[in-house]
């Protein structure tokens, strides 16, 4: 299992377009990948990173701290790639 945290930096958070970019990138990996909104106190704040509906329910906004966790054959590559996408602001920054 491999995990890392980062912060959403783009002004509009993870709305439909960046969420679609994120889930499409996640689907390229064989590992099971989850994303968790650490800024929420609710227990139900973990989403399947390969499901756009699941990711959108996290209501990630600018400043949200997220944790990505992957388990599988390409876990480190998956998490590092998705962190890079988030840190790059999905091309909106």
C-alpha positions in Angstrom: 0.0 0.0 0.0 1.3 3.5 -0.9 -0.2 6.8 0.1 0.5 10.5 -0.2 -1.3 13.7 0.6 -1.6 17.0 -1.2 -3.8 20.1 -1.4 -6.2 21.0 -4.2 -4.9 24.3 -5.6 -7.1 25.2 -8.5 -9.7 27.9 -7.8 -12.8 25.9 -8.8 -11.8 22.7 -7.1 -12.7 19.3 -8.6 -15.7 20.1 -10.7 -16.7 17.9 -13.7 -13.8 18.6 -16.1 -10.9 18.0 -13.6 -12.8 15.2 -12.0 -13.1 13.5 -15.4 -9.3 14.1 -16.0 -8.6 12.6 -12.6 -10.7 9.5 -13.0 -9.5 8.8 -16.5 -5.9 9.0 -15.3 -6.7 6.7 -12.4 -8.3 4.1 -14.8 -5.0 3.7 -16.6 -3.6 1.9 -13.5 -4.2 -1.7 -12.4 -4.1 -0.8 -8.6 -7.1 -0.1 -6.5 -7.0 3.6 -5.9 -9.0 5.7 -3.4 -9.1 9.4 -2.7 -10.0 10.8 0.7 -11.0 14.4 1.6 -9.1 15.0 4.8 -10.8 18.4 5.2 -14.1 16.7 6.0 -14.8 15.3 9.4 -17.5 12.9 8.2 -16.5 9.3 8.1 -17.9 8.7 4.6 -15.3 10.8 2.8 -13.5 8.2 0.8 -14.1 7.7 -2.9 -13.1 5.2 -5.6 -10.6 7.3 -7.7 -11.8 5.5 -10.8 -15.5 6.6 -10.4 -16.3 10.2 -11.4 -19.6 10.2 -9.4 -17.8 8.9 -6.3 -15.0 11.6 -6.7 -17.6 14.4 -7.2 -19.4 13.4 -4.0 -16.2 14.5 -2.0 -17.0 18.1 -2.9 -13.3 19.0 -3.2 -12.7 22.7 -3.3 -9.6 24.9 -3.4 -7.7 24.2 -0.2 -9.1 20.7 0.4 -6.4 18.4 1.7 -6.6 15.0 0.0 -5.0 11.6 0.6 -4.5 9.2 -2.2 -4.0 5.5 -1.4 -3.3 2.7 -3.9 -2.8 -1.0 -3.5 -1.6 -3.1 -6.4 1.2 -3.7 -8.9 1.6 -0.1 -9.9 0.6 1.6 -6.7 3.4 4.1 -6.3 3.3 5.1 -10.0 -0.5 5.6 -9.7 -0.4 7.8 -6.7 2.6 9.8 -7.8 0.9 10.4 -11.2 -2.4 11.5 -9.7 -0.6 13.8 -7.2 1.2 15.4 -10.0 -2.1 16.0 -11.8 -3.6 17.6 -8.7 -0.5 19.7 -7.9 -0.6 20.9 -11.5 -4.1 22.3 -11.0 -5.5 20.2 -13.9 -4.2 22.8 -16.3 -6.4 25.5 -14.7 -3.8 27.3 -12.6 
